[in-house]
């Protein structure tokens, strides 16, 4: 065998190098916190953050609507007419169901 072949075999059989390679492979593919799992967790975290932002904006919108209903009688009447089909005594209401 030539000298370069022996030095290559010596490097490949180095226990520290083998330990490092085995560790990296284990952490990348077999550990519970492997690369693929971490990417999935990042996607889930982004989805949850997007959902939190949406729900926060919905909460603010509903709070504003609630405040308007509590302070503005015309808004309250509009909600009653549209949602609950309420009417005044001298009115007729026609409901068209579009399915």
DRENLUMKE-636262 format. One record per atom (N, C-alpha, C, CB): residue in one letter; x, y, z; atom name. Coordinates in Angstrom, 2 decimals. Glycine has a CB too. Layout:
# DRENLUMKE-636262
REC code    east   north      up site
REC    A       X       Y       Z   CA
...
//
This chain:
# DRENLUMKE-636262
REC code    east   north      up site
REC    X    0.83   -1.18    0.00    N
REC    X    0.00    0.00    0.00   CA
REC    X    0.88    1.24    0.00    C
REC    X   -0.95    0.00    1.21   CB
REC    X    0.38    2.26   -0.64    N
REC    X    1.15    3.50   -0.68   CA
REC    X    0.94    4.30    0.60    C
REC    X    0.76    4.34   -1.92   CB
REC    X    1.74    5.30    0.80    N
REC    X    1.68    6.13    2.00   CA
REC    X    0.40    6.95    2.09    C
REC    X    2.86    7.06    2.05   CB
REC    X   -0.08    7.41    0.94    N
REC    X   -1.31    8.21    0.97   CA
REC    X   -2.53    7.34    1.28    C
REC    X   -1.52    8.92   -0.37   CB
REC    X   -2.49    6.08    0.84    N
REC    X   -3.59    5.15    1.11   CA
REC    X   -3.66    4.85    2.61    C
REC    X   -3.41    3.84    0.31   CB
REC    X   -2.48    4.66    3.20    N
REC    X   -2.44    4.37    4.64   CA
REC    X   -2.91    5.58    5.45    C
REC    X   -1.01    3.96    5.07   CB
REC    X   -2.52    6.76    5.05    N
REC    X   -2.95    7.95    5.79   CA
REC    X   -4.46    8.17    5.63    C
REC    X   -2.17    9.21    5.30   CB
REC    X   -5.02    7.82    4.45    N
REC    X   -6.47    7.94    4.25   CA
REC    X   -7.20    6.95    5.13    C
REC    X   -6.84    7.71    2.77   CB
REC    X   -6.73    5.73    5.23    N
REC    X   -7.35    4.72    6.09   CA
REC    X   -7.24    5.13    7.55    C
REC    X   -6.70    3.33    5.88   CB
REC    X   -6.09    5.71    7.91    N
REC    X   -5.88    6.15    9.28   CA
REC    X   -6.87    7.26    9.64    C
REC    X   -4.43    6.64    9.46   CB
REC    X   -7.10    8.19    8.73    N
REC    X   -8.05    9.28    8.97   CA
REC    X   -9.47    8.73    9.09    C
REC    X   -7.97   10.34    7.85   CB
REC    X   -9.84    7.81    8.20    N
REC    X  -11.20    7.26    8.21   CA
REC    X  -11.48    6.39    9.43    C
REC    X  -11.44    6.45    6.96   CB
REC    X  -10.45    5.82   10.01    N
REC    X  -10.67    4.99   11.20   CA
REC    X  -10.40    5.74   12.49    C
REC    X   -9.78    3.76   11.13   CB
REC    X  -10.20    7.03   12.39    N
REC    X   -9.98    7.85   13.58   CA
REC    X  -11.26    7.81   14.42    C
REC    X   -9.60    9.32   13.19   CB
REC    X  -11.13    7.44   15.69    N
REC    X  -12.31    7.27   16.54   CA
REC    X  -13.05    8.58   16.79    C
REC    X  -11.91    6.66   17.87   CB
REC    X  -12.34    9.69   16.81    N
REC    X  -13.00   10.98   17.03   CA
REC    X  -13.79   11.40   15.80    C
REC    X  -11.96   12.06   17.39   CB
REC    X  -13.21   11.19   14.63    N
REC    X  -13.91   11.51   13.39   CA
REC    X  -15.14   10.62   13.24    C
REC    X  -12.97   11.33   12.19   CB
REC    X  -14.99    9.32   13.50    N
REC    X  -16.15    8.41   13.41   CA
REC    X  -17.23    8.79   14.42    C
REC    X  -15.71    6.95   13.65   CB
REC    X  -16.81    9.14   15.63    N
REC    X  -17.79    9.55   16.65   CA
REC    X  -18.53   10.81   16.20    C
REC    X  -17.10    9.80   18.00   CB
REC    X  -17.80   11.77   15.65    N
REC    X  -18.43   13.00   15.18   CA
REC    X  -19.40   12.75   14.04    C
REC    X  -17.37   13.98   14.73   CB
REC    X  -19.02   11.93   13.09    N
REC    X  -19.89   11.62   11.95   CA
REC    X  -21.14   10.89   12.43    C
REC    X  -19.14   10.76   10.90   CB
REC    X  -20.98    9.93   13.29    N
REC    X  -22.13    9.19   13.82   CA
REC    X  -23.06   10.13   14.58    C
REC    X  -21.67    8.03   14.74   CB
REC    X  -22.49   11.03   15.37    N
REC    X  -23.29   12.00   16.12   CA
REC    X  -24.10   12.89   15.18    C
REC    X  -22.39   12.85   17.01   CB
REC    X  -23.44   13.43   14.14    N
REC    X  -24.12   14.32   13.20   CA
REC    X  -25.24   13.58   12.48    C
REC    X  -23.13   14.89   12.18   CB
REC    X  -24.97   12.35   12.02    N
REC    X  -26.01   11.57   11.34   CA
REC    X  -27.17   11.27   12.28    C
REC    X  -25.42   10.25   10.79   CB
REC    X  -26.86   10.92   13.51    N
REC    X  -27.91   10.63   14.49   CA
REC    X  -28.78   11.87   14.73    C
REC    X  -27.30   10.14   15.83   CB
REC    X  -28.15   13.01   14.94    N
REC    X  -28.91   14.23   15.22   CA
REC    X  -29.71   14.70   14.00    C
REC    X  -27.96   15.34   15.66   CB
REC    X  -29.20   14.45   12.81    N
REC    X  -29.88   14.92   11.60   CA
REC    X  -31.05   14.04   11.21    C
REC    X  -28.90   15.00   10.45   CB
REC    X  -30.99   12.75   11.49    N
REC    X  -32.02   11.85   10.95   CA
REC    X  -32.78   11.03   11.98    C
REC    X  -31.40   10.92    9.99   CB
REC    X  -32.17   10.66   13.08    N
REC    X  -32.80    9.71   13.99   CA
REC    X  -33.29   10.29   15.30    C
REC    X  -31.86    8.62   14.28   CB
REC    X  -32.82   11.44   15.68    N
REC    X  -33.21   12.04   16.94   CA
REC    X  -34.64   12.57   16.87    C
REC    X  -32.24   13.17   17.33   CB
REC    X  -35.30   12.73   18.01    N
REC    X  -36.67   13.24   18.02   CA
REC    X  -36.72   14.70   17.58    C
REC    X  -37.29   13.10   19.40   CB
REC    X  -35.62   15.40   17.64    N
REC    X  -35.54   16.79   17.19   CA
REC    X  -34.74   16.90   15.90    C
REC    X  -34.91   17.67   18.28   CB
REC    X  -34.98   16.00   14.98    N
REC    X  -34.23   16.01   13.72   CA
REC    X  -34.66   17.19   12.85    C
REC    X  -34.44   14.69   12.95   CB
REC    X  -33.96   17.38   11.76    N
REC    X  -34.18   18.53   10.88   CA
REC    X  -35.62   18.58   10.37    C
REC    X  -33.20   18.49    9.71   CB
REC    X  -36.14   17.46    9.89    N
REC    X  -37.49   17.42    9.34   CA
REC    X  -38.52   17.81   10.39    C
REC    X  -37.81   16.01    8.78   CB
REC    X  -38.38   17.28   11.58    N
REC    X  -39.32   17.58   12.67   CA
REC    X  -39.26   19.07   13.03    C
REC    X  -39.01   16.72   13.91   CB
REC    X  -38.06   19.62   13.05    N
REC    X  -37.92   21.04   13.38   CA
REC    X  -38.59   21.91   12.31    C
REC    X  -36.43   21.42   13.51   CB
REC    X  -38.50   21.53   11.05    N
REC    X  -39.16   22.29    9.99   CA
REC    X  -40.68   22.20   10.14    C
REC    X  -38.73   21.77    8.60   CB
REC    X  -41.18   21.04   10.51    N
REC    X  -42.63   20.88   10.74   CA
REC    X  -43.09   21.76   11.90    C
REC    X  -42.97   19.39   11.03   CB
REC    X  -42.29   21.79   12.97    N
REC    X  -42.63   22.62   14.12   CA
REC    X  -42.64   24.11   13.74    C
REC    X  -41.65   22.38   15.28   CB
REC    X  -41.70   24.52   12.89    N
REC    X  -41.68   25.92   12.45   CA
REC    X  -42.93   26.26   11.66    C
REC    X  -40.43   26.20   11.60   CB
REC    X  -43.38   25.33   10.79    N
REC    X  -44.60   25.56   10.01   CA
REC    X  -45.81   25.66   10.93    C
REC    X  -44.80   24.44    8.98   CB
REC    X  -45.88   24.76   11.91    N
REC    X  -46.99   24.79   12.87   CA
REC    X  -46.99   26.08   13.68    C
REC    X  -46.92   23.58   13.81   CB
REC    X  -45.81   26.52   14.09    N
REC    X  -45.70   27.76   14.87   CA
REC    X  -46.16   28.95   14.05    C
REC    X  -44.25   27.96   15.35   CB
REC    X  -45.78   29.00   12.79    N
REC    X  -46.22   30.10   11.91   CA
REC    X  -47.73   30.08   11.75    C
REC    X  -45.54   29.99   10.53   CB
REC    X  -48.31   28.88   11.58    N
REC    X  -49.77   28.78   11.43   CA
REC    X  -50.47   29.26   12.70    C
REC    X  -50.17   27.33   11.11   CB
REC    X  -49.94   28.89   13.85    N
REC    X  -50.54   29.31   15.12   CA
REC    X  -50.42   30.82   15.30    C
REC    X  -49.88   28.57   16.31   CB
REC    X  -49.27   31.39   14.94    N
REC    X  -49.10   32.84   15.06   CA
REC    X  -50.06   33.58   14.11    C
REC    X  -47.64   33.24   14.76   CB
REC    X  -50.22   33.05   12.90    N
REC    X  -51.18   33.66   11.96   CA
REC    X  -52.59   33.58   12.52    C
REC    X  -51.11   32.95   10.60   CB
REC    X  -52.94   32.46   13.14    N
REC    X  -54.27   32.28   13.72   CA
REC    X  -54.48   33.25   14.89    C
REC    X  -54.46   30.83   14.19   CB
REC    X  -53.45   33.43   15.70    N
REC    X  -53.54   34.37   16.83   CA
REC    X  -53.76   35.79   16.31    C
REC    X  -52.27   34.30   17.71   CB
REC    X  -53.03   36.17   15.27    N
REC    X  -53.20   37.50   14.71   CA
REC    X  -54.61   37.69   14.15    C
REC    X  -52.15   37.76   13.61   CB
REC    X  -55.12   36.68   13.45    N
REC    X  -56.48   36.76   12.91   CA
REC    X  -57.51   36.88   14.03    C
REC    X  -56.80   35.52   12.04   CB
REC    X  -57.37   36.04   15.05    N
REC    X  -58.33   36.08   16.15   CA
REC    X  -58.24   37.39   16.93    C
REC    X  -58.10   34.91   17.10   CB
REC    X  -57.07   37.96   17.04    N
REC    X  -56.93   39.26   17.72   CA
REC    X  -57.66   40.35   16.94    C
REC    X  -55.44   39.64   17.87   CB
REC    X  -57.52   40.32   15.61    N
REC    X  -58.22   41.33   14.81   CA
REC    X  -59.73   41.11   14.88    C
REC    X  -57.74   41.29   13.34   CB
REC    X  -60.16   39.86   14.90    N
REC    X  -61.60   39.57   15.02   CA
REC    X  -62.13   40.03   16.38    C
REC    X  -61.87   38.07   14.84   CB
REC    X  -61.36   39.84   17.42    N
REC    X  -61.76   40.29   18.76   CA
REC    X  -61.92   41.81   18.78    C
REC    X  -60.73   39.83   19.82   CB
REC    X  -60.96   42.51   18.18    N
REC    X  -61.04   43.98   18.12   CA
REC    X  -62.26   44.42   17.33    C
REC    X  -59.76   44.57   17.50   CB
REC    X  -62.53   43.75   16.20    N
REC    X  -63.69   44.11   15.38   CA
REC    X  -64.99   43.86   16.15    C
REC    X  -63.70   43.30   14.07   CB
REC    X  -65.07   42.73   16.83    N
REC    X  -66.29   42.41   17.59   CA
REC    X  -66.47   43.35   18.78    C
REC    X  -66.24   40.97   18.08   CB
REC    X  -65.37   43.75   19.42    N
REC    X  -65.47   44.69   20.53   CA
REC    X  -65.98   46.04   20.03    C
REC    X  -64.09   44.86   21.23   CB
REC    X  -65.50   46.47   18.87    N
REC    X  -65.96   47.73   18.28   CA
REC    X  -67.45   47.63   17.95    C
REC    X  -65.14   48.07   17.02   CB
REC    X  -67.86   46.51   17.36    N
REC    X  -69.27   46.30   17.02   CA
REC    X  -70.13   46.28   18.28    C
REC    X  -69.45   44.99   16.23   CB
REC    X  -69.64   45.64   19.34    N
REC    X  -70.37   45.59   20.61   CA
REC    X  -70.54   46.98   21.19    C
REC    X  -69.64   44.68   21.61   CB
REC    X  -69.46   47.76   21.16    N
REC    X  -69.54   49.13   21.68   CA
REC    X  -70.54   49.96   20.89    C
REC    X  -68.16   49.80   21.64   CB
REC    X  -70.58   49.78   19.56    N
REC    X  -71.54   50.51   18.74   CA
REC    X  -72.97   50.10   19.08    C
REC    X  -71.26   50.27   17.24   CB
REC    X  -73.19   48.81   19.29    N
REC    X  -74.54   48.34   19.62   CA
REC    X  -75.00   48.88   20.98    C
REC    X  -74.58   46.81   19.63   CB
REC    X  -74.07   49.04   21.90    N
REC    X  -74.43   49.51   23.23   CA
REC    X  -74.67   51.02   23.27    C
REC    X  -73.35   49.14   24.23   CB
REC    X  -74.11   51.75   22.32    N
REC    X  -74.22   53.21   22.37   CA
REC    X  -75.10   53.81   21.28    C
REC    X  -72.86   53.82   22.28   CB
REC    X  -75.31   53.10   20.19    N
REC    X  -76.05   53.65   19.05   CA
REC    X  -77.35   52.85   18.83    C
REC    X  -75.17   53.62   17.76   CB
REC    X  -78.51   53.44   19.16    N
REC    X  -79.77   52.73   19.00   CA
REC    X  -80.07   52.35   17.54    C
REC    X  -80.90   53.57   19.54   CB
REC    X  -79.60   53.15   16.59    N
REC    X  -79.84   52.83   15.19   CA
REC    X  -79.10   51.55   14.78    C
REC    X  -79.41   54.00   14.29   CB
REC    X  -77.89   51.36   15.29    N
REC    X  -77.15   50.14   15.00   CA
REC    X  -77.84   48.92   15.61    C
REC    X  -75.70   50.24   15.53   CB
REC    X  -78.37   49.09   16.82    N
REC    X  -79.09   48.01   17.47   CA
REC    X  -80.34   47.64   16.68    C
REC    X  -79.47   48.41   18.90   CB
REC    X  -81.06   48.64   16.21    N
REC    X  -82.26   48.39   15.39   CA
REC    X  -81.87   47.70   14.08    C
REC    X  -83.01   49.71   15.10   CB
REC    X  -80.79   48.14   13.47    N
REC    X  -80.33   47.52   12.22   CA
REC    X  -79.98   46.05   12.43    C
REC    X  -79.12   48.28   11.65   CB
REC    X  -79.31   45.74   13.52    N
REC    X  -78.97   44.34   13.81   CA
REC    X  -80.23   43.52   14.03    C
REC    X  -78.06   44.25   15.05   CB
REC    X  -81.18   44.06   14.77    N
REC    X  -82.42   43.33   15.04   CA
REC    X  -83.19   43.07   13.75    C
REC    X  -83.29   44.11   16.03   CB
REC    X  -83.24   44.06   12.89    N
REC    X  -83.97   43.90   11.63   CA
REC    X  -83.30   42.88   10.71    C
REC    X  -84.10   45.24   10.91   CB
REC    X  -81.97   42.96   10.59    N
REC    X  -81.25   42.10    9.65   CA
REC    X  -81.11   40.66   10.16    C
REC    X  -79.88   42.67    9.37   CB
REC    X  -80.78   40.52   11.41    N
REC    X  -80.49   39.19   11.93   CA
REC    X  -81.71   38.43   12.42    C
REC    X  -79.51   39.30   13.05   CB
REC    X  -82.64   39.15   13.03    N
REC    X  -83.77   38.48   13.65   CA
REC    X  -85.09   38.78   12.95    C
REC    X  -83.87   38.90   15.10   CB
REC    X  -85.05   39.43   11.80    N
REC    X  -86.22   39.72   10.98   CA
REC    X  -87.32   40.43   11.79    C
REC    X  -86.77   38.43   10.37   CB
REC    X  -86.91   41.34   12.64    N
REC    X  -87.88   42.10   13.43   CA
REC    X  -88.41   43.25   12.58    C
REC    X  -87.24   42.63   14.75   CB
REC    X  -89.62   43.69   12.94    N
REC    X  -90.25   44.75   12.15   CA
REC    X  -91.07   45.64   13.06    C
REC    X  -91.13   44.15   11.03   CB
REC    X  -91.42   46.75   12.52    N
REC    X  -92.34   47.63   13.23   CA
REC    X  -93.76   47.14   12.95    C
REC    X  -92.15   49.13   12.80   CB
REC    X  -94.73   47.65   13.72    N
REC    X  -96.11   47.18   13.59   CA
REC    X  -96.70   47.46   12.21    C
REC    X  -96.98   47.82   14.64   CB
REC    X  -96.34   48.54   11.59    N
REC    X  -96.96   48.92   10.32   CA
REC    X  -96.13   48.46    9.10    C
REC    X  -97.15   50.42   10.27   CB
REC    X  -95.20   47.52    9.28    N
REC    X  -94.35   47.07    8.19   CA
REC    X  -94.60   45.59    7.87    C
REC    X  -92.88   47.29    8.54   CB
REC    X  -94.29   45.25    6.64    N
REC    X  -94.28   43.85    6.23   CA
REC    X  -92.85   43.49    5.85    C
REC    X  -95.27   43.58    5.03   CB
REC    X  -92.42   42.30    6.24    N
REC    X  -91.05   41.87    5.95   CA
REC    X  -91.13   40.65    5.04    C
REC    X  -90.26   41.54    7.25   CB
REC    X  -90.38   40.71    3.95    N
REC    X  -90.28   39.59    3.02   CA
REC    X  -88.86   39.06    3.08    C
REC    X  -90.66   40.02    1.58   CB
REC    X  -88.73   37.78    3.39    N
REC    X  -87.42   37.15    3.49   CA
REC    X  -87.21   36.29    2.26    C
REC    X  -87.29   36.30    4.80   CB
REC    X  -86.14   36.56    1.55    N
REC    X  -85.80   35.78    0.36   CA
REC    X  -84.63   34.89    0.72    C
REC    X  -85.45   36.72   -0.87   CB
REC    X  -84.82   33.60    0.66    N
REC    X  -83.80   32.64    1.02   CA
REC    X  -83.04   32.25   -0.23    C
REC    X  -84.41   31.41    1.71   CB
REC    X  -81.77   32.60   -0.31    N
REC    X  -80.94   32.29   -1.49   CA
REC    X  -79.99   31.17   -1.13    C
REC    X  -80.16   33.54   -1.98   CB
REC    X  -80.36   29.99   -1.51    N
REC    X  -79.49   28.84   -1.21   CA
REC    X  -78.87   28.32   -2.46    C
REC    X  -80.26   27.72   -0.53   CB
//
